[in-house]
Amino acid sequence: MRLTDALQYRLPLAGVVSILHRASGALMLVLLPFVIWMFDTSVSSEVSYDVFASAFSSGLGVFPGWFVKIVALALIWAYLHHFIAGVRHLYMDATHSVTKAFGHQSAVTTLALSIVLTVVLGAKLFGLF
């Protein structure tokens, strides 16, 4: 089976959330060096914190500030989605809630919460409030 064949299937929303759960985990793994750099730079000293803060406004090396914010926003979404989808899976495992209706409703809730929280935190990140 080729990937193009797999992309032709229409997954239920619960399947999409499950795939996004895996993708968000992979994204967090890929961005782990960025997370470690952010943490180390933000807590080392006042000077390094200023470097950390300026990365979001004036950029970091060849990457402009808006790009650093987009990467941080992707990381925010990945964390929120992964966490909420993980709680969804744990709840389903603990209560044996495996009906189609519950799977669909919990998938909608997972997507809605992760998107709304990402938009709110993104607005804060981009200085809208």
C-alpha positions in Angstrom: 0.0 0.0 0.0 1.3 3.4 -0.9 0.8 6.6 1.1 -1.3 8.1 -1.6 -3.7 5.2 -1.3 -4.0 5.7 2.4 -4.8 9.4 1.9 -7.8 8.6 -0.1 -9.6 7.0 2.9 -12.1 9.2 4.7 -11.4 8.8 8.4 -13.9 9.5 11.1 -13.1 12.5 13.3 -11.9 10.2 16.1 -9.3 8.8 13.7 -8.2 12.3 12.7 -7.7 13.2 16.4 -5.8 10.0 16.9 -3.4 10.8 14.0 -3.0 14.4 15.2 -2.2 13.0 18.6 0.7 11.0 17.1 1.7 14.0 14.9 1.7 16.4 17.9 3.9 14.0 19.8 6.4 13.8 16.9 6.4 17.6 16.6 7.2 18.0 20.2 10.0 15.5 19.9 11.4 17.4 16.9 11.1 20.7 18.7 12.7 19.4 21.9 16.0 21.1 21.2 14.2 24.4 20.8 12.3 23.8 24.1 15.6 23.0 25.9 17.2 26.2 24.5 14.2 28.3 25.5 14.3 27.0 29.1 18.1 27.2 29.5 18.3 30.7 28.0 15.3 32.0 30.0 16.7 30.9 33.4 20.5 31.2 33.1 20.9 34.9 33.8 19.4 38.3 33.2 21.5 38.7 30.0 20.5 35.4 28.6 16.8 36.1 29.4 17.1 39.3 27.4 18.5 37.2 24.5 15.5 34.9 24.9 13.0 37.7 25.0 14.6 39.5 22.0 14.4 36.3 19.9 10.6 36.7 19.8 10.9 40.4 18.6 14.0 40.8 16.6 14.7 37.2 15.7 17.2 34.5 16.3 20.1 34.2 13.8 18.7 34.0 10.3 15.2 33.5 11.6 13.0 36.6 12.0 11.0 37.1 15.2 7.7 36.2 13.6 9.1 32.8 12.6 10.2 32.1 16.1 6.7 33.0 17.3 5.2 30.6 14.7 7.5 27.8 15.9 6.5 28.6 19.5 2.8 28.6 18.5 3.2 25.2 16.8 4.8 23.9 20.0 1.9 25.4 22.0 -0.7 23.6 19.8 1.3 20.4 19.9 1.4 20.4 23.6 -2.2 21.3 24.1 -3.5 18.9 21.6 -1.3 16.0 22.8 -2.3 16.7 26.4 -6.0 16.9 25.8 -6.0 13.9 23.4 -4.0 12.0 26.0 -6.6 12.8 28.7 -9.3 11.7 26.3 -7.6 8.4 25.7 -7.0 7.8 29.4 -10.7 8.6 30.2 -11.8 6.2 27.4 -9.5 3.5 28.8 -10.6 4.0 32.4 -14.3 4.1 31.7 -14.4 1.7 28.7 -16.3 4.4 26.8 -15.7 3.1 23.3 -19.0 3.9 21.5 -19.0 5.7 18.2 -21.1 8.5 19.6 -18.7 9.1 22.6 -15.7 8.8 20.3 -17.1 11.4 18.0 -18.1 13.8 20.7 -14.8 13.5 22.6 -12.9 14.1 19.3 -15.0 17.3 18.7 -14.3 18.4 22.3 -10.5 17.6 21.9 -10.2 19.6 18.7 -12.3 22.5 19.9 -10.4 22.9 23.2 -7.0 22.6 21.6 -7.8 25.1 18.9 -9.5 27.6 21.2 -6.7 27.5 23.8 -4.1 27.8 21.0 -5.8 30.8 19.6 -6.0 32.4 23.1 -2.3 31.7 23.8 -1.3 32.7 20.3 -3.1 36.1 20.8 -1.0 36.6 23.9 2.2 35.5 22.2 1.6 37.9 19.3 0.8 40.8 21.7 -2.9 41.2 21.1 -3.5 41.5 24.8 
